[in-house]
Amino acid sequence: MRRSLGLLTLGLLVVVGLAACGDSGGVSADGDAGGGDQVGSPVGSWTVTSYPSAGALVGVVDGTSPSLEFLEDGTVVGFTGCNRFNATWSGSGSELNITPLATTKMACVDEAASAQEQALVTTLPTVTSWRTTGEGAELLDASGTTVVTLVAAGG
């Protein structure tokens, strides 16, 4: 009886250990990206790594740190590199819709940062879906084109 209980306990520990090593199936609530094109929830904090400019994705302007935070209540807040913004989001699975952004009106003294802000303000409401990547996540427009890339904040 004692040996059977010991083997049962050992087996349970192995199963729990293996389950802890498994894939979470996408992005966790704190924005940690899984692998592949899996989709979880966008809820969490994200740092913008690229945005569209002249028909191509470009890296963010040095020193600006644009960001997005998707909240569970359907609000998205963030920073364009010049101004703070808020909007609402909805969606499930790979579907993601963001309403037009309401921003603060601080002047961007840097021309490149101003162009980045304008691109993000006009692009985010065109997002219709998203997917996780090995590096983070991508926001896509209706044609399936990646229009913004993200990494989990702090990641």
N, CA, C and O atoms as a GROMACS GRO file, in nm:
protein
  620
    1MET      N    1   0.083  -0.119   0.000
    1MET     CA    2   0.000   0.000   0.000
    1MET      C    3   0.087   0.125   0.000
    1MET      O    4   0.061   0.220  -0.074
    2ARG      N    5   0.190   0.125   0.083
    2ARG     CA    6   0.279   0.239   0.092
    2ARG      C    7   0.352   0.262  -0.041
    2ARG      O    8   0.369   0.376  -0.085
    3ARG      N    9   0.394   0.150  -0.107
    3ARG     CA   10   0.463   0.160  -0.235
    3ARG      C   11   0.369   0.214  -0.342
    3ARG      O   12   0.410   0.296  -0.424
    4SER      N   13   0.244   0.169  -0.344
    4SER     CA   14   0.146   0.217  -0.442
    4SER      C   15   0.121   0.366  -0.425
    4SER      O   16   0.109   0.439  -0.524
    5LEU      N   17   0.111   0.412  -0.302
    5LEU     CA   18   0.091   0.554  -0.276
    5LEU      C   19   0.211   0.635  -0.323
    5LEU      O   20   0.195   0.744  -0.378
    6GLY      N   21   0.330   0.582  -0.301
    6GLY     CA   22   0.452   0.650  -0.347
    6GLY      C   23   0.457   0.659  -0.498
    6GLY      O   24   0.492   0.764  -0.552
    7LEU      N   25   0.422   0.549  -0.568
    7LEU     CA   26   0.422   0.551  -0.714
    7LEU      C   27   0.316   0.645  -0.768
    7LEU      O   28   0.338   0.714  -0.867
    8LEU      N   29   0.200   0.649  -0.705
    8LEU     CA   30   0.094   0.739  -0.745
    8LEU      C   31   0.139   0.884  -0.729
    8LEU      O   32   0.115   0.966  -0.818
    9THR      N   33   0.202   0.915  -0.620
    9THR     CA   34   0.252   1.050  -0.594
    9THR      C   35   0.358   1.088  -0.697
    9THR      O   36   0.355   1.199  -0.751
   10LEU      N   37   0.451   0.997  -0.726
   10LEU     CA   38   0.554   1.022  -0.825
   10LEU      C   39   0.492   1.045  -0.963
   10LEU      O   40   0.532   1.137  -1.035
   11GLY      N   41   0.395   0.963  -1.000
   11GLY     CA   42   0.327   0.978  -1.129
   11GLY      C   43   0.257   1.112  -1.140
   11GLY      O   44   0.261   1.177  -1.244
   12LEU      N   45   0.192   1.154  -1.033
   12LEU     CA   46   0.123   1.282  -1.031
   12LEU      C   47   0.221   1.397  -1.047
   12LEU      O   48   0.192   1.493  -1.118
   13LEU      N   49   0.336   1.388  -0.982
   13LEU     CA   50   0.438   1.492  -0.995
   13LEU      C   51   0.491   1.501  -1.138
   13LEU      O   52   0.515   1.610  -1.188
   14VAL      N   53   0.508   1.386  -1.203
   14VAL     CA   54   0.556   1.386  -1.342
   14VAL      C   55   0.453   1.452  -1.432
   14VAL      O   56   0.489   1.533  -1.517
   15VAL      N   57   0.325   1.418  -1.417
   15VAL     CA   58   0.219   1.476  -1.499
   15VAL      C   59   0.212   1.627  -1.478
   15VAL      O   60   0.203   1.702  -1.575
   16VAL      N   61   0.215   1.673  -1.355
   16VAL     CA   62   0.210   1.816  -1.326
   16VAL      C   63   0.332   1.886  -1.384
   16VAL      O   64   0.321   1.995  -1.441
   17GLY      N   65   0.448   1.824  -1.372
   17GLY     CA   66   0.570   1.883  -1.427
   17GLY      C   67   0.565   1.895  -1.577
   17GLY      O   68   0.605   1.997  -1.631
   18LEU      N   69   0.516   1.793  -1.645
   18LEU     CA   70   0.504   1.798  -1.790
   18LEU      C   71   0.401   1.902  -1.834
   18LEU      O   72   0.422   1.970  -1.934
   19ALA      N   73   0.294   1.914  -1.763
   19ALA     CA   74   0.191   2.013  -1.797
   19ALA      C   75   0.247   2.154  -1.784
   19ALA      O   76   0.212   2.242  -1.862
   20ALA      N   77   0.334   2.176  -1.687
   20ALA     CA   78   0.393   2.308  -1.667
   20ALA      C   79   0.487   2.344  -1.781
   20ALA      O   80   0.511   2.462  -1.806
   21CYS      N   81   0.540   2.246  -1.851
   21CYS     CA   82   0.631   2.270  -1.963
   21CYS      C   83   0.558   2.290  -2.094
   21CYS      O   84   0.621   2.328  -2.193
   22GLY      N   85   0.430   2.266  -2.099
   22GLY     CA   86   0.354   2.272  -2.224
   22GLY      C   87   0.338   2.412  -2.275
   22GLY      O   88   0.366   2.509  -2.204
   23ASP      N   89   0.291   2.425  -2.399
   23ASP     CA   90   0.265   2.553  -2.462
   23ASP      C   91   0.136   2.611  -2.408
   23ASP      O   92   0.036   2.540  -2.392
   24SER      N   93   0.139   2.740  -2.379
   24SER     CA   94   0.020   2.805  -2.323
   24SER      C   95  -0.084   2.837  -2.429
   24SER      O   96  -0.194   2.882  -2.396
   25GLY      N   97  -0.051   2.815  -2.557
   25GLY     CA   98  -0.149   2.837  -2.661
   25GLY      C   99  -0.160   2.981  -2.706
   25GLY      O  100  -0.266   3.022  -2.753
   26GLY      N  101  -0.055   3.059  -2.693
   26GLY     CA  102  -0.059   3.195  -2.744
   26GLY      C  103  -0.003   3.293  -2.647
   26GLY      O  104   0.108   3.276  -2.596
   27VAL      N  105  -0.079   3.397  -2.620
   27VAL     CA  106  -0.032   3.505  -2.536
   27VAL      C  107  -0.107   3.502  -2.405
   27VAL      O  108  -0.230   3.490  -2.403
   28SER      N  109  -0.036   3.513  -2.297
   28SER     CA  110  -0.099   3.511  -2.166
   28SER      C  111  -0.156   3.649  -2.133
   28SER      O  112  -0.132   3.745  -2.206
   29ALA      N  113  -0.229   3.657  -2.025
   29ALA     CA  114  -0.293   3.782  -1.986
   29ALA      C  115  -0.192   3.893  -1.959
   29ALA      O  116  -0.229   4.010  -1.966
   30ASP      N  117  -0.066   3.860  -1.929
   30ASP     CA  118   0.032   3.966  -1.908
   30ASP      C  119   0.112   3.996  -2.033
   30ASP      O  120   0.213   4.066  -2.026
   31GLY      N  121   0.067   3.944  -2.149
   31GLY     CA  122   0.130   3.979  -2.275
   31GLY      C  123   0.250   3.896  -2.312
   31GLY      O  124   0.318   3.930  -2.408
   32ASP      N  125   0.279   3.789  -2.240
   32ASP     CA  126   0.392   3.705  -2.276
   32ASP      C  127   0.358   3.624  -2.399
   32ASP      O  128   0.259   3.551  -2.401
   33ALA      N  129   0.439   3.637  -2.501
   33ALA     CA  130   0.412   3.570  -2.628
   33ALA      C  131   0.455   3.425  -2.622
   33ALA      O  132   0.559   3.391  -2.567
   34GLY      N  133   0.373   3.341  -2.681
   34GLY     CA  134   0.409   3.203  -2.705
   34GLY      C  135   0.477   3.197  -2.840
   34GLY      O  136   0.536   3.296  -2.882
   35GLY      N  137   0.472   3.086  -2.907
   35GLY     CA  138   0.538   3.076  -3.035
   35GLY      C  139   0.438   3.062  -3.148
   35GLY      O  140   0.318   3.048  -3.124
   36GLY      N  141   0.487   3.067  -3.269
   36GLY     CA  142   0.406   3.041  -3.387
   36GLY      C  143   0.302   3.148  -3.411
   36GLY      O  144   0.315   3.261  -3.364
   37ASP      N  145   0.198   3.112  -3.485
   37ASP     CA  146   0.092   3.205  -3.517
   37ASP      C  147  -0.029   3.182  -3.427
   37ASP      O  148  -0.142   3.208  -3.469
   38GLN      N  149  -0.008   3.136  -3.308
   38GLN     CA  150  -0.118   3.111  -3.216
   38GLN      C  151  -0.170   3.244  -3.164
   38GLN      O  152  -0.098   3.344  -3.163
   39VAL      N  153  -0.293   3.243  -3.120
   39VAL     CA  154  -0.354   3.365  -3.069
   39VAL      C  155  -0.419   3.335  -2.935
   39VAL      O  156  -0.490   3.236  -2.920
   40GLY      N  157  -0.394   3.420  -2.839
   40GLY     CA  158  -0.459   3.413  -2.709
   40GLY      C  159  -0.541   3.540  -2.694
   40GLY      O  160  -0.634   3.565  -2.771
   41SER      N  161  -0.507   3.618  -2.596
   41SER     CA  162  -0.573   3.746  -2.573
   41SER      C  163  -0.468   3.856  -2.582
   41SER      O  164  -0.356   3.838  -2.536
   42PRO      N  165  -0.503   3.971  -2.641
   42PRO     CA  166  -0.405   4.080  -2.645
   42PRO      C  167  -0.389   4.152  -2.512
   42PRO      O  168  -0.303   4.239  -2.498
   43VAL      N  169  -0.471   4.116  -2.412
   43VAL     CA  170  -0.466   4.185  -2.284
   43VAL      C  171  -0.324   4.181  -2.228
   43VAL      O  172  -0.264   4.074  -2.215
   44GLY      N  173  -0.274   4.298  -2.195
   44GLY     CA  174  -0.140   4.311  -2.141
   44GLY      C  175  -0.072   4.434  -2.198
   44GLY      O  176  -0.130   4.510  -2.275
   45SER      N  177   0.052   4.453  -2.158
   45SER     CA  178   0.130   4.569  -2.200
   45SER      C  179   0.226   4.531  -2.312
   45SER      O  180   0.295   4.430  -2.304
   46TRP      N  181   0.229   4.613  -2.415
   46TRP     CA  182   0.309   4.589  -2.534
   46TRP      C  183   0.391   4.712  -2.570
   46TRP      O  184   0.347   4.825  -2.550
   47THR      N  185   0.510   4.690  -2.623
   47THR     CA  186   0.593   4.797  -2.676
   47THR      C  187   0.589   4.788  -2.828
   47THR      O  188   0.610   4.680  -2.884
   48VAL      N  189   0.564   4.899  -2.894
   48VAL     CA  190   0.561   4.903  -3.040
   48VAL      C  191   0.705   4.897  -3.090
   48VAL      O  192   0.791   4.970  -3.043
   49THR      N  193   0.731   4.808  -3.187
   49THR     CA  194   0.865   4.797  -3.244
   49THR      C  195   0.872   4.846  -3.388
   49THR      O  196   0.980   4.884  -3.434
   50SER      N  197   0.760   4.846  -3.460
   50SER     CA  198   0.758   4.903  -3.594
   50SER      C  199   0.618   4.946  -3.631
   50SER      O  200   0.519   4.899  -3.574
   51TYR      N  201   0.612   5.037  -3.728
   51TYR     CA  202   0.486   5.094  -3.775
   51TYR      C  203   0.504   5.127  -3.923
   51TYR      O  204   0.617   5.128  -3.972
   52PRO      N  205   0.395   5.155  -3.996
   52PRO     CA  206   0.408   5.180  -4.140
   52PRO      C  207   0.453   5.323  -4.171
   52PRO      O  208   0.409   5.420  -4.109
   53SER      N  209   0.542   5.332  -4.269
   53SER     CA  210   0.586   5.462  -4.319
   53SER      C  211   0.623   5.444  -4.466
   53SER      O  212   0.706   5.359  -4.498
   54ALA      N  213   0.563   5.520  -4.552
   54ALA     CA  214   0.589   5.515  -4.696
   54ALA      C  215   0.578   5.373  -4.751
   54ALA      O  216   0.660   5.330  -4.832
   55GLY      N  217   0.476   5.299  -4.705
   55GLY     CA  218   0.449   5.167  -4.759
   55GLY      C  219   0.533   5.054  -4.702
   55GLY      O  220   0.524   4.941  -4.751
   56ALA      N  221   0.614   5.082  -4.601
   56ALA     CA  222   0.697   4.977  -4.541
   56ALA      C  223   0.694   4.991  -4.389
   56ALA      O  224   0.664   5.098  -4.336
   57LEU      N  225   0.725   4.883  -4.320
   57LEU     CA  226   0.738   4.891  -4.174
   57LEU      C  227   0.874   4.948  -4.140
   57LEU      O  228   0.976   4.908  -4.195
   58VAL      N  229   0.875   5.043  -4.047
   58VAL     CA  230   1.001   5.104  -4.002
   58VAL      C  231   1.009   5.093  -3.851
   58VAL      O  232   0.906   5.087  -3.782
   59GLY      N  233   1.130   5.091  -3.799
   59GLY     CA  234   1.150   5.087  -3.654
   59GLY      C  235   1.109   5.219  -3.590
   59GLY      O  236   1.107   5.323  -3.656
   60VAL      N  237   1.078   5.213  -3.463
   60VAL     CA  238   1.034   5.334  -3.392
   60VAL      C  239   1.150   5.432  -3.378
   60VAL      O  240   1.267   5.395  -3.381
   61VAL      N  241   1.113   5.558  -3.361
   61VAL     CA  242   1.210   5.665  -3.345
   61VAL      C  243   1.284   5.646  -3.212
   61VAL      O  244   1.221   5.626  -3.108
   62ASP      N  245   1.415   5.654  -3.216
   62ASP     CA  246   1.496   5.638  -3.095
   62ASP      C  247   1.447   5.731  -2.984
   62ASP      O  248   1.421   5.849  -3.007
   63GLY      N  249   1.437   5.676  -2.864
   63GLY     CA  250   1.400   5.753  -2.747
   63GLY      C  251   1.252   5.781  -2.729
   63GLY      O  252   1.214   5.854  -2.638
   64THR      N  253   1.166   5.724  -2.816
   64THR     CA  254   1.023   5.757  -2.804
   64THR      C  255   0.941   5.652  -2.730
   64THR      O  256   0.845   5.689  -2.662
   65SER      N  257   0.974   5.526  -2.738
   65SER     CA  258   0.907   5.416  -2.666
   65SER      C  259   0.754   5.413  -2.678
   65SER      O  260   0.685   5.416  -2.576
   66PRO      N  261   0.700   5.408  -2.800
   66PRO     CA  262   0.554   5.397  -2.810
   66PRO      C  263   0.506   5.264  -2.753
   66PRO      O  264   0.576   5.163  -2.759
   67SER      N  265   0.384   5.266  -2.697
   67SER     CA  266   0.333   5.147  -2.629
   67SER      C  267   0.182   5.139  -2.637
   67SER      O  268   0.113   5.236  -2.665
   68LEU      N  269   0.133   5.016  -2.610
   68LEU     CA  270  -0.010   4.988  -2.603
   68LEU      C  271  -0.035   4.902  -2.481
   68LEU      O  272   0.047   4.817  -2.447
   69GLU      N  273  -0.145   4.925  -2.415
   69GLU     CA  274  -0.187   4.835  -2.308
   69GLU      C  275  -0.335   4.804  -2.329
   69GLU      O  276  -0.421   4.891  -2.320
   70PHE      N  277  -0.362   4.676  -2.357
   70PHE     CA  278  -0.499   4.629  -2.374
   70PHE      C  279  -0.550   4.587  -2.237
   70PHE      O  280  -0.494   4.497  -2.174
   71LEU      N  281  -0.656   4.650  -2.191
   71LEU     CA  282  -0.714   4.620  -2.060
   71LEU      C  283  -0.832   4.526  -2.078
   71LEU      O  284  -0.898   4.526  -2.183
   72GLU      N  285  -0.859   4.447  -1.977
   72GLU     CA  286  -0.967   4.349  -1.983
   72GLU      C  287  -1.104   4.412  -2.002
   72GLU      O  288  -1.196   4.347  -2.052
   73ASP      N  289  -1.119   4.539  -1.963
   73ASP     CA  290  -1.251   4.605  -1.976
   73ASP      C  291  -1.279   4.656  -2.117
   73ASP      O  292  -1.380   4.723  -2.139
   74GLY      N  293  -1.189   4.627  -2.213
   74GLY     CA  294  -1.210   4.670  -2.350
   74GLY      C  295  -1.150   4.806  -2.382
   74GLY      O  296  -1.175   4.862  -2.489
   75THR      N  297  -1.071   4.858  -2.291
   75THR     CA  298  -1.002   4.985  -2.313
   75THR      C  299  -0.859   4.956  -2.360
   75THR      O  300  -0.797   4.860  -2.314
   76VAL      N  301  -0.809   5.037  -2.450
   76VAL     CA  302  -0.668   5.032  -2.486
   76VAL      C  303  -0.612   5.171  -2.460
   76VAL      O  304  -0.669   5.271  -2.504
   77VAL      N  305  -0.501   5.176  -2.388
   77VAL     CA  306  -0.433   5.302  -2.359
   77VAL      C  307  -0.290   5.290  -2.408
   77VAL      O  308  -0.239   5.180  -2.425
   78GLY      N  309  -0.227   5.403  -2.430
   78GLY     CA  310  -0.090   5.394  -2.476
   78GLY      C  311  -0.023   5.528  -2.494
   78GLY      O  312  -0.071   5.631  -2.448
   79PHE      N  313   0.092   5.521  -2.561
   79PHE     CA  314   0.177   5.637  -2.584
   79PHE      C  315   0.230   5.628  -2.726
   79PHE      O  316   0.280   5.523  -2.767
   80THR      N  317   0.221   5.735  -2.801
   80THR     CA  318   0.264   5.736  -2.941
   80THR      C  319   0.412   5.771  -2.956
   80THR      O  320   0.469   5.754  -3.064
   81GLY      N  321   0.473   5.818  -2.852
   81GLY     CA  322   0.608   5.871  -2.858
   81GLY      C  323   0.606   6.020  -2.831
   81GLY      O  324   0.708   6.079  -2.796
   82CYS      N  325   0.488   6.080  -2.846
   82CYS     CA  326   0.466   6.222  -2.815
   82CYS      C  327   0.350   6.240  -2.718
   82CYS      O  328   0.360   6.315  -2.621
   83ASN      N  329   0.241   6.173  -2.745
   83ASN     CA  330   0.118   6.192  -2.669
   83ASN      C  331   0.061   6.060  -2.619
   83ASN      O  332   0.086   5.954  -2.675
   84ARG      N  333  -0.015   6.070  -2.514
   84ARG     CA  334  -0.088   5.955  -2.460
   84ARG      C  335  -0.220   5.944  -2.537
   84ARG      O  336  -0.271   6.042  -2.590
   85PHE      N  337  -0.273   5.823  -2.542
   85PHE     CA  338  -0.400   5.803  -2.611
   85PHE      C  339  -0.483   5.699  -2.538
   85PHE      O  340  -0.434   5.624  -2.453
   86ASN      N  341  -0.612   5.696  -2.573
   86ASN     CA  342  -0.700   5.588  -2.530
   86ASN      C  343  -0.801   5.562  -2.641
   86ASN      O  344  -0.828   5.647  -2.725
   87ALA      N  345  -0.854   5.443  -2.637
   87ALA     CA  346  -0.955   5.398  -2.734
   87ALA      C  347  -1.022   5.277  -2.673
   87ALA      O  348  -0.996   5.243  -2.557
   88THR      N  349  -1.108   5.213  -2.748
   88THR     CA  350  -1.164   5.086  -2.704
   88THR      C  351  -1.126   4.979  -2.804
   88THR      O  352  -1.098   5.008  -2.921
   89TRP      N  353  -1.124   4.855  -2.758
   89TRP     CA  354  -1.095   4.742  -2.846
   89TRP      C  355  -1.196   4.633  -2.822
   89TRP      O  356  -1.256   4.623  -2.716
   90SER      N  357  -1.214   4.552  -2.925
   90SER     CA  358  -1.301   4.435  -2.914
   90SER      C  359  -1.244   4.327  -3.005
   90SER      O  360  -1.161   4.354  -3.091
   91GLY      N  361  -1.290   4.208  -2.984
   91GLY     CA  362  -1.248   4.096  -3.068
   91GLY      C  363  -1.232   3.970  -2.986
   91GLY      O  364  -1.234   3.973  -2.863
   92SER      N  365  -1.217   3.860  -3.058
   92SER     CA  366  -1.189   3.733  -2.994
   92SER      C  367  -1.110   3.649  -3.092
   92SER      O  368  -1.118   3.670  -3.213
   93GLY      N  369  -1.033   3.556  -3.040
   93GLY     CA  370  -0.947   3.478  -3.127
   93GLY      C  371  -0.850   3.571  -3.197
   93GLY      O  372  -0.783   3.652  -3.132
   94SER      N  373  -0.841   3.562  -3.328
   94SER     CA  374  -0.749   3.648  -3.402
   94SER      C  375  -0.812   3.782  -3.440
   94SER      O  376  -0.743   3.871  -3.489
   95GLU      N  377  -0.942   3.797  -3.420
   95GLU     CA  378  -1.010   3.922  -3.454
   95GLU      C  379  -0.974   4.030  -3.353
   95GLU      O  380  -0.972   4.005  -3.233
   96LEU      N  381  -0.945   4.150  -3.402
   96LEU     CA  382  -0.914   4.263  -3.315
   96LEU      C  383  -0.955   4.392  -3.385
   96LEU      O  384  -0.914   4.418  -3.497
   97ASN      N  385  -1.036   4.470  -3.318
   97ASN     CA  386  -1.080   4.599  -3.370
   97ASN      C  387  -1.051   4.706  -3.267
   97ASN      O  388  -1.078   4.689  -3.148
   98ILE      N  389  -0.995   4.817  -3.312
   98ILE     CA  390  -0.960   4.929  -3.226
   98ILE      C  391  -1.033   5.052  -3.279
   98ILE      O  392  -1.026   5.082  -3.398
   99THR      N  393  -1.102   5.124  -3.191
   99THR     CA  394  -1.173   5.245  -3.232
   99THR      C  395  -1.071   5.358  -3.255
   99THR      O  396  -0.956   5.347  -3.213
  100PRO      N  397  -1.113   5.467  -3.322
  100PRO     CA  398  -1.023   5.582  -3.338
  100PRO      C  399  -0.972   5.630  -3.201
  100PRO      O  400  -1.044   5.627  -3.101
  101LEU      N  401  -0.847   5.674  -3.201
  101LEU     CA  402  -0.780   5.712  -3.077
  101LEU      C  403  -0.813   5.855  -3.036
  101LEU      O  404  -0.822   5.945  -3.120
  102ALA      N  405  -0.831   5.876  -2.907
  102ALA     CA  406  -0.838   6.009  -2.848
  102ALA      C  407  -0.701   6.035  -2.787
  102ALA      O  408  -0.654   5.957  -2.705
  103THR      N  409  -0.637   6.144  -2.826
  103THR     CA  410  -0.501   6.172  -2.780
  103THR      C  411  -0.493   6.303  -2.705
  103THR      O  412  -0.577   6.392  -2.721
  104THR      N  413  -0.389   6.313  -2.623
  104THR     CA  414  -0.356   6.442  -2.565
  104THR      C  415  -0.299   6.526  -2.679
  104THR      O  416  -0.273   6.473  -2.787
  105LYS      N  417  -0.278   6.654  -2.658
  105LYS     CA  418  -0.237   6.743  -2.767
  105LYS      C  419  -0.104   6.813  -2.739
  105LYS      O  420  -0.088   6.932  -2.768
  106MET      N  421  -0.008   6.740  -2.683
  106MET     CA  422   0.126   6.796  -2.662
  106MET      C  423   0.194   6.807  -2.798
  106MET      O  424   0.178   6.721  -2.884
  107ALA      N  425   0.270   6.912  -2.817
  107ALA     CA  426   0.341   6.930  -2.943
  107ALA      C  427   0.459   6.834  -2.950
  107ALA      O  428   0.532   6.816  -2.852
  108CYS      N  429   0.477   6.772  -3.067
  108CYS     CA  430   0.595   6.690  -3.092
  108CYS      C  431   0.702   6.783  -3.149
  108CYS      O  432   0.684   6.839  -3.257
  109VAL      N  433   0.811   6.799  -3.078
  109VAL     CA  434   0.915   6.888  -3.127
  109VAL      C  435   1.003   6.820  -3.232
  109VAL      O  436   1.068   6.886  -3.312
  110ASP      N  437   1.005   6.688  -3.230
  110ASP     CA  438   1.084   6.611  -3.326
  110ASP      C  439   0.996   6.574  -3.444
  110ASP      O  440   0.890   6.514  -3.426
  111GLU      N  441   1.039   6.608  -3.566
  111GLU     CA  442   0.960   6.581  -3.686
  111GLU      C  443   0.936   6.432  -3.706
  111GLU      O  444   0.827   6.391  -3.745
  112ALA      N  445   1.037   6.349  -3.681
  112ALA     CA  446   1.024   6.204  -3.697
  112ALA      C  447   0.925   6.147  -3.596
  112ALA      O  448   0.845   6.060  -3.630
  113ALA      N  449   0.930   6.196  -3.471
  113ALA     CA  450   0.835   6.150  -3.368
  113ALA      C  451   0.693   6.192  -3.404
  113ALA      O  452   0.598   6.118  -3.378
  114SER      N  453   0.678   6.309  -3.462
  114SER     CA  454   0.546   6.356  -3.505
  114SER      C  455   0.491   6.267  -3.616
  114SER      O  456   0.373   6.233  -3.617
  115ALA      N  457   0.577   6.230  -3.710
  115ALA     CA  458   0.534   6.141  -3.820
  115ALA      C  459   0.497   6.003  -3.764
  115ALA      O  460   0.401   5.941  -3.810
  116GLN      N  461   0.573   5.955  -3.667
  116GLN     CA  462   0.543   5.826  -3.602
  116GLN      C  463   0.407   5.832  -3.535
  116GLN      O  464   0.325   5.741  -3.549
  117GLU      N  465   0.382   5.940  -3.462
  117GLU     CA  466   0.254   5.956  -3.394
  117GLU      C  467   0.140   5.955  -3.495
  117GLU      O  468   0.039   5.887  -3.474
  118GLN      N  469   0.153   6.030  -3.602
  118GLN     CA  470   0.047   6.036  -3.703
  118GLN      C  471   0.022   5.899  -3.764
  118GLN      O  472  -0.093   5.860  -3.786
  119ALA      N  473   0.129   5.825  -3.790
  119ALA     CA  474   0.114   5.690  -3.847
  119ALA      C  475   0.039   5.599  -3.750
  119ALA      O  476  -0.050   5.524  -3.792
  120LEU      N  477   0.073   5.603  -3.623
  120LEU     CA  478   0.005   5.517  -3.525
  120LEU      C  479  -0.141   5.557  -3.507
  120LEU      O  480  -0.228   5.471  -3.498
  121VAL      N  481  -0.168   5.687  -3.501
  121VAL     CA  482  -0.305   5.734  -3.482
  121VAL      C  483  -0.394   5.693  -3.599
  121VAL      O  484  -0.511   5.659  -3.580
  122THR      N  485  -0.340   5.695  -3.721
  122THR     CA  486  -0.421   5.658  -3.837
  122THR      C  487  -0.422   5.507  -3.861
  122THR      O  488  -0.519   5.455  -3.916
  123THR      N  489  -0.317   5.437  -3.821
  123THR     CA  490  -0.308   5.293  -3.850
  123THR      C  491  -0.384   5.206  -3.750
  123THR      O  492  -0.451   5.112  -3.791
  124LEU      N  493  -0.375   5.236  -3.622
  124LEU     CA  494  -0.437   5.147  -3.522
  124LEU      C  495  -0.586   5.123  -3.547
  124LEU      O  496  -0.632   5.010  -3.530
  125PRO      N  497  -0.664   5.224  -3.585
  125PRO     CA  498  -0.806   5.196  -3.613
  125PRO      C  499  -0.831   5.111  -3.738
  125PRO      O  500  -0.944   5.068  -3.759
  126THR      N  501  -0.729   5.085  -3.820
  126THR     CA  502  -0.745   5.000  -3.938
  126THR      C  503  -0.719   4.853  -3.907
  126THR      O  504  -0.738   4.767  -3.993
  127VAL      N  505  -0.676   4.824  -3.785
  127VAL     CA  506  -0.644   4.687  -3.746
  127VAL      C  507  -0.772   4.604  -3.740
  127VAL      O  508  -0.872   4.647  -3.683
  128THR      N  509  -0.766   4.484  -3.800
  128THR     CA  510  -0.881   4.393  -3.797
  128THR      C  511  -0.847   4.258  -3.736
  128THR      O  512  -0.936   4.179  -3.704
  129SER      N  513  -0.717   4.231  -3.721
  129SER     CA  514  -0.677   4.104  -3.660
  129SER      C  515  -0.536   4.116  -3.604
  129SER      O  516  -0.467   4.216  -3.623
  130TRP      N  517  -0.497   4.011  -3.535
  130TRP     CA  518  -0.363   4.007  -3.477
  130TRP      C  519  -0.318   3.863  -3.466
  130TRP      O  520  -0.398   3.771  -3.474
  131ARG      N  521  -0.187   3.846  -3.449
  131ARG     CA  522  -0.131   3.713  -3.428
  131ARG      C  523  -0.003   3.725  -3.348
  131ARG      O  524   0.066   3.826  -3.353
  132THR      N  525   0.026   3.620  -3.274
  132THR     CA  526   0.150   3.618  -3.200
  132THR      C  527   0.261   3.566  -3.292
  132THR      O  528   0.236   3.496  -3.390
  133THR      N  529   0.382   3.603  -3.257
  133THR     CA  530   0.500   3.557  -3.329
  133THR      C  531   0.600   3.509  -3.226
  133THR      O  532   0.575   3.521  -3.106
  134GLY      N  533   0.710   3.455  -3.269
  134GLY     CA  534   0.814   3.414  -3.176
  134GLY      C  535   0.870   3.532  -3.098
  134GLY      O  536   0.920   3.515  -2.986
  135GLU      N  537   0.862   3.651  -3.156
  135GLU     CA  538   0.916   3.771  -3.091
  135GLU      C  539   0.813   3.850  -3.012
  135GLU      O  540   0.849   3.924  -2.921
  136GLY      N  541   0.686   3.837  -3.044
  136GLY     CA  542   0.582   3.917  -2.980
  136GLY      C  543   0.450   3.901  -3.050
  136GLY      O  544   0.388   3.795  -3.044
  137ALA      N  545   0.406   4.007  -3.119
  137ALA     CA  546   0.277   4.003  -3.189
  137ALA      C  547   0.279   4.098  -3.306
  137ALA      O  548   0.360   4.191  -3.313
  138GLU      N  549   0.187   4.074  -3.399
  138GLU     CA  550   0.168   4.160  -3.515
  138GLU      C  551   0.022   4.200  -3.522
  138GLU      O  552  -0.067   4.118  -3.500
  139LEU      N  553  -0.003   4.327  -3.555
  139LEU     CA  554  -0.137   4.376  -3.580
  139LEU      C  555  -0.152   4.384  -3.731
  139LEU      O  556  -0.064   4.434  -3.800
  140LEU      N  557  -0.265   4.334  -3.783
  140LEU     CA  558  -0.286   4.324  -3.927
  140LEU      C  559  -0.408   4.403  -3.971
  140LEU      O  560  -0.504   4.420  -3.895
  141ASP      N  561  -0.404   4.452  -4.095
  141ASP     CA  562  -0.520   4.522  -4.151
  141ASP      C  563  -0.610   4.423  -4.224
  141ASP      O  564  -0.584   4.303  -4.222
  142ALA      N  565  -0.714   4.473  -4.287
  142ALA     CA  566  -0.814   4.387  -4.352
  142ALA      C  567  -0.756   4.302  -4.464
  142ALA      O  568  -0.810   4.196  -4.495
  143SER      N  569  -0.646   4.346  -4.525
  143SER     CA  570  -0.584   4.266  -4.632
  143SER      C  571  -0.487   4.162  -4.578
  143SER      O  572  -0.428   4.085  -4.654
  144GLY      N  573  -0.471   4.158  -4.444
  144GLY     CA  574  -0.380   4.062  -4.383
  144GLY      C  575  -0.236   4.110  -4.376
  144GLY      O  576  -0.146   4.033  -4.342
  145THR      N  577  -0.214   4.236  -4.409
  145THR     CA  578  -0.081   4.294  -4.405
  145THR      C  579  -0.046   4.337  -4.262
  145THR      O  580  -0.128   4.399  -4.194
  146THR      N  581   0.072   4.303  -4.218
  146THR     CA  582   0.119   4.348  -4.086
  146THR      C  583   0.141   4.498  -4.091
  146THR      O  584   0.217   4.548  -4.174
  147VAL      N  585   0.074   4.570  -4.000
  147VAL     CA  586   0.086   4.716  -3.998
  147VAL      C  587   0.155   4.769  -3.873
  147VAL      O  588   0.202   4.883  -3.872
  148VAL      N  589   0.163   4.688  -3.767
  148VAL     CA  590   0.234   4.726  -3.645
  148VAL      C  591   0.290   4.599  -3.585
  148VAL      O  592   0.223   4.496  -3.582
  149THR      N  593   0.414   4.606  -3.536
  149THR     CA  594   0.471   4.492  -3.463
  149THR      C  595   0.492   4.532  -3.318
  149THR      O  596   0.520   4.648  -3.286
  150LEU      N  597   0.480   4.433  -3.230
  150LEU     CA  598   0.485   4.456  -3.087
  150LEU      C  599   0.572   4.351  -3.018
  150LEU      O  600   0.589   4.240  -3.069
  151VAL      N  601   0.627   4.386  -2.904
  151VAL     CA  602   0.686   4.288  -2.813
  151VAL      C  603   0.623   4.312  -2.677
  151VAL      O  604   0.582   4.424  -2.645
  152ALA      N  605   0.615   4.207  -2.598
  152ALA     CA  606   0.561   4.221  -2.463
  152ALA      C  607   0.647   4.322  -2.387
  152ALA      O  608   0.770   4.314  -2.391
  153ALA      N  609   0.584   4.416  -2.318
  153ALA     CA  610   0.656   4.518  -2.243
  153ALA      C  611   0.746   4.450  -2.141
  153ALA      O  612   0.705   4.358  -2.071
  154GLY      N  613   0.867   4.497  -2.134
  154GLY     CA  614   0.963   4.439  -2.042
  154GLY      C  615   1.026   4.312  -2.098
  154GLY      O  616   1.107   4.249  -2.031
  155GLY      N  617   0.990   4.273  -2.222
  155GLY     CA  618   1.039   4.150  -2.279
  155GLY      C  619   1.133   4.166  -2.393
  155GLY      O  620   1.180   4.067  -2.449
   0.00000   0.00000   0.00000
